[in-house]
Amino acid sequence: MQKLISVIFFLFLIYAQILAQKTGKVRDENFINFDFGNVDKADLDMKYYPLDSSAEAVVLTEKALISITYALDNTQEPKFHYLKRVKLFEKSAFKDNGYIKIWYTRNDIKGKLTKIKAAVIQPDGTRKELTKIDFVDKKVNEYYFTRNFAFPELTEGCIIEYEYEKAFSSISTLPRWTFQENVPVRHSELWLNIP
């Protein structure tokens, strides 16, 4: 299965390169709208997911942009920009979605995790954003670290969202992407921007 995913990713890279050469343009990073904080009223009012009324949660949107630039010394500088927004219908969904760990390696410290933000939006529209002290870095071992945070005051019907950017030391350490989860995913979007 991993070989198949690797082949598909490689073919996608080739296609993107051909398309970029054909158009003669590299897309600006602003072509994808991450819209952190812009939650639809219909999503706040949603009592259950229409396509699966038994779902304890639904991923409303998950978006990412992998952009690769080159430094003056011609080394690659991959960057990963990520946003996830989840509607929680049942208390049983709090455990899997209420605590987040973002992994990074020692080599990634150069770029670190930047522009990280997270919020809980209650069904009545009140919003609580996490502050800098809510994010805790932990050393897992000599190679791996995590940035951890927990969403406060979760209630049934609330929406959680978080966004961050992460730099990588090389293209070989890019994250995996899955379009499906153990709860329904309404929208999943992954873009690759290669010069």
C-alpha positions in Angstrom: 0.0 0.0 0.0 2.8 2.4 0.9 4.5 1.6 -2.5 1.3 2.5 -4.3 1.0 5.8 -2.4 4.6 6.6 -3.1 4.1 5.9 -6.9 0.9 8.1 -6.9 2.8 10.9 -5.1 5.7 10.7 -7.5 3.4 10.8 -10.5 1.6 13.8 -9.0 5.0 15.5 -8.6 5.8 14.9 -12.3 2.4 16.1 -13.4 2.7 19.3 -11.2 6.1 20.0 -12.7 4.8 19.5 -16.3 1.9 21.8 -15.6 4.1 24.5 -14.1 6.4 24.3 -17.1 3.4 24.4 -19.5 1.8 27.5 -17.8 5.2 29.1 -17.1 3.9 30.1 -13.7 4.3 29.0 -10.1 1.2 29.6 -8.0 1.3 32.1 -5.2 0.8 30.6 -1.8 -2.3 32.8 -1.3 -4.3 30.8 -3.8 -5.6 28.5 -1.0 -7.8 30.1 1.6 -7.1 28.8 5.0 -9.9 31.0 6.6 -9.0 30.4 10.2 -11.8 31.8 12.3 -14.4 31.9 9.6 -17.0 29.4 10.7 -20.3 29.1 8.9 -23.4 29.6 10.9 -24.9 26.5 9.3 -22.0 24.5 10.7 -22.6 25.9 14.2 -26.3 25.1 14.0 -25.7 21.5 12.7 -27.1 19.0 15.1 -25.9 15.9 13.2 -24.0 15.1 10.0 -26.7 14.5 7.3 -24.7 11.9 5.5 -24.1 9.9 8.7 -26.5 10.8 11.5 -24.7 8.3 13.9 -21.3 10.1 13.6 -20.0 11.4 16.9 -18.0 14.1 15.0 -17.3 15.3 11.4 -14.2 16.9 10.0 -15.7 20.0 8.4 -12.5 20.9 6.6 -8.8 19.8 6.5 -6.5 21.8 4.2 -2.8 21.8 3.6 -0.3 23.4 1.3 3.2 21.9 0.8 5.3 24.6 -0.8 8.9 24.0 -1.9 11.3 26.9 -2.4 15.0 27.0 -3.0 17.5 28.9 -0.9 20.4 30.9 -2.3 22.7 27.9 -1.9 20.1 25.9 -4.0 18.9 23.7 -1.1 15.3 22.9 -0.8 13.2 24.5 1.9 9.8 22.7 2.1 7.1 24.2 4.2 3.8 22.7 5.4 0.8 25.0 6.1 -2.1 23.1 7.8 -5.7 23.8 9.0 -8.2 21.5 10.5 -11.8 22.2 11.7 -13.9 19.6 13.4 -17.6 19.6 14.7 -18.1 17.5 17.8 -21.6 16.1 18.3 -21.0 13.7 21.2 -18.9 13.7 24.3 -17.3 10.5 23.1 -15.6 12.6 20.4 -13.8 14.8 23.0 -11.1 12.2 23.8 -9.9 11.7 20.2 -10.2 15.4 19.2 -9.7 17.4 22.3 -6.0 16.9 22.7 -3.6 17.5 19.8 0.1 16.4 19.4 2.1 17.8 16.5 5.3 15.9 15.8 8.5 17.4 14.6 12.1 16.2 14.5 15.3 17.6 15.8 16.3 18.6 12.2 13.0 20.6 11.9 13.9 22.8 14.8 15.5 25.2 12.3 12.1 26.0 10.9 10.0 24.9 14.0 6.3 25.2 14.2 5.2 28.7 13.5 1.9 30.6 13.2 0.3 28.1 15.5 -3.2 28.9 16.7 -6.2 27.1 18.0 -9.8 27.9 19.1 -13.0 26.4 20.4 -16.3 27.8 19.0 -19.4 27.1 21.0 -22.8 26.5 19.3 -23.9 30.0 20.3 -20.9 31.4 18.4 -18.7 32.4 21.4 -15.1 31.8 20.7 -12.1 31.0 22.9 -8.7 31.1 21.4 -5.8 29.3 23.0 -2.9 31.5 24.1 0.9 31.0 23.9 1.0 29.3 27.3 -1.5 26.7 26.2 1.0 25.2 23.8 3.6 22.9 25.4 6.7 21.4 23.7 7.8 18.0 24.9 10.9 16.0 24.1 10.0 12.5 23.1 13.6 11.3 22.5 16.8 12.7 21.1 15.2 12.9 17.6 11.5 13.7 18.1 9.6 16.4 19.8 5.9 17.2 20.1 3.9 20.4 20.5 0.9 19.6 22.6 -2.3 21.4 23.4 -5.8 20.7 24.8 -9.0 22.4 23.8 -10.7 23.8 26.9 -14.5 23.9 27.7 -15.6 21.4 25.1 -19.3 21.0 24.8 -21.6 18.9 22.5 -22.1 20.8 19.3 -18.9 22.9 19.5 -16.3 23.3 16.7 -12.6 23.1 17.2 -10.0 24.4 14.8 -6.3 24.7 14.6 -3.7 25.9 12.1 0.1 26.0 11.9 3.0 26.1 9.6 6.0 23.8 9.8 9.3 23.9 8.0 11.2 20.8 7.1 14.9 20.2 6.6 14.3 18.2 3.4 11.5 16.9 1.1 12.1 13.4 2.4 10.5 14.3 5.7 7.2 15.6 4.4 4.1 14.5 6.3 1.7 11.8 5.3 -1.8 12.8 4.2 -5.0 10.7 4.6 -8.3 11.8 3.1 -10.4 9.7 5.4 -10.6 9.2 9.1 -12.6 7.2 11.7 -15.2 9.9 11.5 -16.7 11.4 8.3 -14.6 14.0 6.4 -16.6 16.5 4.5 -13.7 18.4 2.9 -10.1 17.4 2.5 -7.7 19.4 0.4 -4.0 19.0 -0.2 -2.0 21.3 -2.5 1.6 21.0 -3.6 3.4 24.1 -4.9 6.7 23.3 -6.7 8.7 26.0 -8.5 
